[in-house]
């Protein structure tokens, strides 16, 4: 039929869904395989925004429904404990899509940042993979002021935060740090791994035993350098 609306892969988007200006539980369940890739990780609101954007793109209609209203519905439909679509993973608000997928996922149209904005993004100095590869991450970052002060004193160690993240997309986390902290941040190391807690515990334990933990800064701060961290992980056969 000429007026049939179709998904990007050619499947028909049912007319009783396409004619709606609100998303129902059935529509949400129908859209998920067309919108998300298997094992895609993100925050709940980000998933909801993608569902809304996809429906609007297909139907060319605005929703008569707020994001929060969709969220209430999705919590019961997609994000409950026994959901076949999403599982909650470590970190507040983070989920992994575990349902079926019929395509390469959907990306909302994005506004390309200006050159200056791209130059200002935080990118890691070094990226490695652990022996047990996976989609989690160990990361190391510090304030550039601390590094510069240490080098003025001919020191090769300074305060570094050694933490973990349940996603390979670590850089977004540091954008919030950059806003909250009035210092320039340097992301020195990211290691992709299957079990970030194992790597983090290995490094923390050794450095704490060496008396390098900086207690007043919090549980993840140590006076160290990237080479020392890598040596610890290599000695324990966690990286090559």
VENLIN-V922406 format. One record per residue. N is the residue number from 1. SS is DSSP state (2 for helix, 1 for strand, 0 for the rest). PSI is psi in whole degrees, -180 to 180 (NA if undefined). OMEGA is omega in whole degrees, 0 to 359 (NA if undefined). Layout:
N_SS_PSI_OMEGA + N_SS_PSI_OMEGA
//
This chain:
1_0_143_186 + 2_0_-31_184 + 3_0_9_178 + 4_0_137_174 + 5_1_141_185 + 6_1_151_173 + 7_0_170_183 + 8_0_-24_179 + 9_0_3_177 + 10_0_-13_177 + 11_0_147_180 + 12_1_134_172 + 13_1_111_188 + 14_0_137_185 + 15_2_-33_180 + 16_2_-14_170 + 17_2_-45_186 + 18_2_-29_183 + 19_0_-5_182 + 20_0_144_172 + 21_0_15_171 + 22_0_152_179 + 23_0_128_177 + 24_0_173_177 + 25_2_-42_180 + 26_2_-38_179 + 27_2_-44_179 + 28_2_-46_180 + 29_2_-38_180 + 30_2_-39_186 + 31_2_-32_189 + 32_2_-49_181 + 33_2_-24_181 + 34_2_-20_186 + 35_2_-34_189 + 36_0_150_173 + 37_0_150_177 + 38_0_134_178 + 39_0_12_175 + 40_0_136_183 + 41_1_141_177 + 42_1_-177_177 + 43_1_155_185 + 44_2_-45_181 + 45_2_-33_178 + 46_2_-41_177 + 47_2_-42_180 + 48_2_-42_179 + 49_2_-38_178 + 50_2_-41_178 + 51_2_-45_180 + 52_2_-46_181 + 53_2_-37_180 + 54_2_-46_179 + 55_2_-43_180 + 56_2_-37_179 + 57_2_-43_182 + 58_2_-45_188 + 59_2_-17_185 + 60_0_29_180 + 61_0_145_172 + 62_0_150_178 + 63_0_142_172 + 64_0_58_189 + 65_0_134_181 + 66_0_162_177 + 67_2_-39_181 + 68_2_-36_177 + 69_2_-42_176 + 70_2_-38_180 + 71_2_-41_178 + 72_2_-44_179 + 73_2_-45_183 + 74_2_-32_179 + 75_2_-37_180 + 76_2_-27_187 + 77_2_-44_189 + 78_0_-29_191 + 79_0_19_178 + 80_0_170_189 + 81_0_-38_184 + 82_0_19_185 + 83_0_136_174 + 84_0_1_184 + 85_0_-45_185 + 86_1_146_171 + 87_1_142_180 + 88_1_137_178 + 89_0_169_186 + 90_0_134_181 + 91_0_126_186 + 92_0_126_175 + 93_0_2_183 + 94_1_137_180 + 95_1_158_174 + 96_1_133_177 + 97_1_123_183 + 98_0_6_180 + 99_0_-174_178 + 100_0_157_177 + 101_0_133_182 + 102_0_5_181 + 103_0_-159_182 + 104_0_14_181 + 105_0_167_183 + 106_0_134_178 + 107_0_125_176 + 108_0_146_175 + 109_0_135_182 + 110_0_151_175 + 111_0_120_181 + 112_0_129_180 + 113_0_154_176 + 114_0_164_182 + 115_2_-41_180 + 116_2_-37_180 + 117_2_-39_179 + 118_2_-42_181 + 119_2_-26_183 + 120_0_-6_181 + 121_0_149_180 + 122_0_118_178 + 123_0_147_183 + 124_0_147_175 + 125_0_-35_185 + 126_0_136_177 + 127_1_130_180 + 128_1_169_173 + 129_1_141_177 + 130_1_169_176 + 131_0_-43_175 + 132_0_96_185 + 133_0_150_180 + 134_0_-165_186 + 135_0_15_174 + 136_1_173_186 + 137_1_142_163 + 138_1_135_181 + 139_1_156_178 + 140_1_126_176 + 141_1_164_180 + 142_1_171_176 + 143_1_133_181 + 144_2_-31_178 + 145_2_-40_180 + 146_2_-41_179 + 147_2_-46_182 + 148_2_-40_179 + 149_2_-42_179 + 150_2_-42_182 + 151_2_-32_175 + 152_2_-30_180 + 153_0_8_182 + 154_0_34_175 + 155_0_146_179 + 156_0_9_177 + 157_0_147_176 + 158_1_175_185 + 159_1_124_179 + 160_1_141_176 + 161_1_123_181 + 162_1_107_185 + 163_1_-175_183 + 164_1_158_179 + 165_1_142_185 + 166_0_21_181 + 167_0_153_175 + 168_0_-14_182 + 169_0_83_185 + 170_0_-32_190 + 171_2_-35_182 + 172_2_-33_180 + 173_2_-34_186 + 174_2_-16_173 + 175_2_-38_179 + 176_2_-36_176 + 177_2_-42_185 + 178_2_-35_178 + 179_2_-40_187 + 180_2_-25_186 + 181_0_126_183 + 182_0_45_179 + 183_0_154_174 + 184_0_135_183 + 185_1_141_174 + 186_1_120_178 + 187_1_102_190 + 188_1_-26_188 + 189_1_137_168 + 190_1_130_176 + 191_1_117_176 + 192_1_135_186 + 193_1_170_178 + 194_0_-32_183 + 195_0_90_184 + 196_2_-29_180 + 197_2_-36_179 + 198_2_-46_180 + 199_2_-43_181 + 200_2_-46_181 + 201_2_-40_180 + 202_2_-47_182 + 203_2_-47_181 + 204_2_-45_184 + 205_2_-48_181 + 206_2_-48_182 + 207_2_-36_177 + 208_2_-41_177 + 209_2_-27_178 + 210_0_1_179 + 211_0_26_185 + 212_0_5_178 + 213_1_138_179 + 214_0_92_190 + 215_2_-39_185 + 216_2_-15_182 + 217_2_-17_184 + 218_0_175_190 + 219_0_-12_186 + 220_0_11_183 + 221_1_133_183 + 222_1_149_175 + 223_1_100_189 + 224_1_-167_172 + 225_0_169_186 + 226_2_-40_181 + 227_2_-39_179 + 228_2_-42_179 + 229_2_-44_179 + 230_2_-38_178 + 231_2_-40_178 + 232_2_-46_182 + 233_2_-37_178 + 234_2_-42_181 + 235_2_-33_180 + 236_0_11_174 + 237_0_33_179 + 238_0_-21_173 + 239_1_165_179 + 240_0_NA_NA
//
